[in-house]
Amino acid sequence: MKIATLQLSSPKMQREIKTYLDIALEQKVKIVLFGEYFFNPFFKVIERDKKNQLILKLKKESENLMQISNEYPMIFVAPLLETVAGKIYKSMAIINKGKALQYRAQRLMPYEHWNEAKFFANTLSKNIKTPPIFSVGGFKFSVLFGYELHFDEFWLKFKQNNVDCILLASASTFDSSLRWRNIIKMRAFLNSSYILRANRIGQYQDEVTNTLWNFYGDSLLVNPNGEVEDCLGDREELLIANLDKKYLKEIKECWKFR
């Protein structure tokens, strides 16, 4: 079974996105994963916007993606900022034929330079709920935001529910590439699962600190044995990866982690 991740700098016109989706369709891809802040402006940009204008913009961006999904017989997994009753939530949309299931992030970055926990209206409960699980092509999938990768409780939920592939959307920056790779490989190995990661590319200039934030890409697929099977660089690219049911079974039986 084939899945894909689309690594583009944002914003992009619909026709540019569709060019890559057409390729994925030709290759019989079943699921396409997008990175964080792919369809929406980066967090440091939106936190300065006027709220009313931002909400209108976010609704339009969501409508555009729903429209695109109606044209392709595949599932889109896309981080989309969700607006409800004047509040803004950091959410992940699992979209199929114009209909979406929303997963709201349960852990948000609380740092001074990147404080999503303060900005978004998400409920950050002590005890997490299992992210949505869905089946395609005989594989069980679930979703996760980049920051949530670091919390063990999510991975216990995935193991308890026998999840085969985690779709990880991130917006990693600075000099964190090696650390992220190591964590993702460790998580995949200990859970005997595939992890497909979609990371952001592009740059953001912080005017307050005069710091250039470089989003380095490195979207990748890690197999259940903790090995990187394929990866992208730091440019606009499409990664199409194959999930092997027989190999997954062999790894599970070998290590007996789940």
N, C-alpha and C positions, 0 to 999 in steps of 0.2 A: 504494500500500500504506500502511496506517495503523499507526502505533506510538504509544505513550502513555507518559507519566510521571505518577506519582501523588505529589503533594506534600502530605504530612500531618505533623502533629506526632505524636510517639509518646509513650506507647503508645496503640494504638487497638484497639477491640473488633473481632472478625471481622465483625460485621454492618455496621460503619461502612466497613470496607475493601470489603466486598462491594457496598455501594451504588454505589461508584465503578466497581468491576469490572463490574457489571451494565450501566452506561452504556457502558463501553468495549466490552463484548460486543455491545451493540446497534449500535454504530458500526463493527463488524467489525474491531476492532483485533487485530493479530496478536501484538504484543509489548508487554508492560508493564514499564517500568523503575522501580525504587524507589531512593531515595537511601541513603547510608550511615547506619548506626545508625537505620534505620527500624523494623525488627522487634526490634532489640536496644537496650538502654539506651545512652546516649552513653558514649564511652570513659572520660571522667573519672569517671563513676559506676561502671562495672564494674571499674575498676582498684582500687577500694576494697572491692569485694565479697570475701567468702570464696570461695576457689576451688571447693570442692566444691558449695556452694550455687549458684554461678554456672554451673557446668557443667550441673547439673540444669535450671536455668532456660533455658539456651541450647538444650538438646536439646528441651525442650517447645516453645519458640518455632519451632524448625525443623520439628517435627512438625505444628504448626498450619498453617504455610504450605504444607507438602506436601498437607495435607488440602484446603486451599482450591484448590490447583492442580488437583486431581482434578475439580473442579466447573466448570472453565472451559477451553474449547478454545483456549487461547492460551499463549504462552511468557512466563514470569515471569523477569526478571533482577533478582536481589535480593541485596545484601550480607547475608551471614549469618555470624556467628561460628561456626566449625566446631570441634568437640571430637573429638580422637582420642587414645586412650590417656592421658587425663589432661592433654593439652596443648590449648591454645586457639590457633586460627589465624584470621587475618583473611581471609575468603574471600568470593567472589562465586558465587552459585548460579544456574545457568541451568536452569530447571525447566520440564519439559513433562510433563503428566499424571502428576504424583507422582514423577517420576524426575528426579534432579539431576546435573548435571556441575559440579564445583567448580573454581573458579580461585582460587588463593591469591596474595594480593598479593606482588609481588616487590620493591617499594620501600615502606618505611614511614617515617612521620615520626619523626625522632630528637631532637626538640627538648625542652628541659627542661620546658616547660609542657604538652607533648603528645608523650609518648615511647612511640609504638606499637612501635617497633623493640625496645625493652627488654621490653615486656609480652608480645607475641605470639611464637609459636614458628615463625613463617614463616622459610623459608630465603631469605636475601638475597644471592644469588650475584652476582658481578661481571657475568657475561654472562646477560642475561635470556632467557627462553623466550617464544615467541610465545603470547600469550593465546589462549584458545579462539576458533575461527572457525566460524561456522555460517551456513547459507543459509536464507532465508525469502523467498518471493515474488519470487525472482530477484535479491535483494540479498544481499551478503555482510556479515555482522555480526561485530563483536568487542566485547570488554568491557574496561573500565579503571577503576581507582579514581582518585579525585580527585588525590591526591598524585602518582600516576604520570603524570599529564598533563604534568608539567614535564620529563620525561626523553625526549630525542630518540630513544633506541634503540627505544622502543615504536613510535614513528611511522614509523621505518624498516621495522620488521617489518610494520606495517599496509600500507605502500606496496608492499613486496615481495610481499605476499600479496593485493594488489588489493582491500582491504577497502573497502566502500562506506559503511558507517555504524558509528560507534563509540558504544557505550552507556556513558556516563560517569556513575558514581555518586559523589557528593561530599557533604561535610559542611562547607562553607565558612562562615567566620564573620568577626567583626570588620569592618573597613572594606575588604574585599577584592573587592567586587562588580565594580567597573570593571576591575580587573586580571584577574580570572577571565574576564570577557567578552572582553577583548582577546586573551588567550592562546587561548581556545577558537576564536575567529574566525580567528586566525592558523593554528592547527593544521588546521582544516577547509579553509581556502583552499589551504594548501601541500600537503595530501594529496588535494585534490579529493574530499572525502568529507563526508557528513552527520555531525554530532555531536549526539546527544540527551543532554542533561545533566539529571540529577535531583539537586537539592540539598535539604538538610535545612532545616526551619523549626523555630522554637521558641527557647527560652532555657535557658541553664545558668548558675547562680550559683556562681562559684568562691569557696569559703569562705576559702581560704588567702590569696588576693590581694584578696578582696572585689571581684572583677571580674565583670561581667555579660557573658556570651558570647551574642551575638545571631546566630542562624542565619537568614539573610535570604531564603532561597528563591531566586528568580530561575532556576528550572528553565527550560530553553529548548531550542529546536531551531535549530541553525546550518546553513545550506545549504553546498554545495560551493564556492560563490563567496565564502564568508566573511561571509555576512549573516545576521542574526538573523531568522528567519521568524516565530517565535512565542515567547512567554515568559509565565511566571507571575509574580505579585507575591510578597508575603511571607505569604500566607494559605493555607489548605487549598484546594487546587484540583487539577483533572485537566487535563492538557494532551494533546490528541489532535492528532497531526501527520501529514501526508501526505508520503511519499517519492515523488519523481517520477523514474522511470527515464530518461525522455527528457531531462529537464533535466540529470540527472547525466552522461549521455553527452555532451551539448553542452558542459558545463563541462570535462570531461576532454579533449575534442577541441580546445577553445579554448586552454587553458593548457598542455596536454601535460606536466603535472607527474607523471602516472602513466598 
